[in-house]
Amino acid sequence: MKKILFVLIISGAYSGGFGGSIAFIGQLPQGEFKDEGVPTGFGLDINGLWYPSGQVGLGLNLGISQYGNSERNIPFNYYTDLVTITEKTTNDLAYGHLLLKLIPFQGKVKPYFEGLLGMKNLSTTTKVISEDCPEEEGCEIASSTNYSDNAFSYGGGCGLEITITSIGGEEGLNIEGDAGSTIEGILSFYINARYMLGSEAEYLKEGSITYSEPPVKTYFDPS
């Protein structure tokens, strides 16, 4: 299980009853994740919502974060170390949830509660990159997914939605739940915290990959 903290940078809601948000997130491992030494991760979170009323939102939550990475310089082939390449390994967590949002009170500062239900994927990917390249883009030689596992995911959260400004219409009218409003949309700032749990999954973390040479052999020790 893990605890994920969100600070949402920007969110918009529109008069058709739809809204969306993009957030930079930080995740703090708890329980087994913490016991296994999984580091704090950072990533991106996206929400899309439909508001049938001003108090209820239904939608999707998607996101990805990275909870560790490493790199090393290795010989280009077994026979010489005069030419080296860079090997980069990253540990990623991707997820998708059905999202229920409850907004009990209206106003410029609105507390809200969330429920989430979906799936998560934990994967480790390694790629090798040419060192004689001015930009990383287009310098990748090869890549492989070393490990990947899926797991059931669920949790809840709460937060504050702070209205920054409205777009069009009359000031003071709320587009959510006000049939007479002429406001075309609102721009908001969010502060949010979620506590997520899930079924067991195998994953790799820093220290789970062992190298031995020569010859080069790689061993995996999933948690």
Secondary structure, DSSP 8 states (H G I E B T S, - for coil): -EEEEEEEEEEEEETTSEEEEEEEEEEEE-THHHHTT---EEEEEEEEEEEEETTEEEEEEEEEEEEEEEEEEEEEETTEEEEEEEEEEEEEEEEEEEEEEE----SSEEEEEEEEEEEEEEEEEEEEEESS-SSSTT-EEEEEEEEEEEEEEEEEEEEEEEEEEEESS-TT--SSS-TT----EEEEEEEEEEEEEE-------TT-EEEETTTTEEEE---
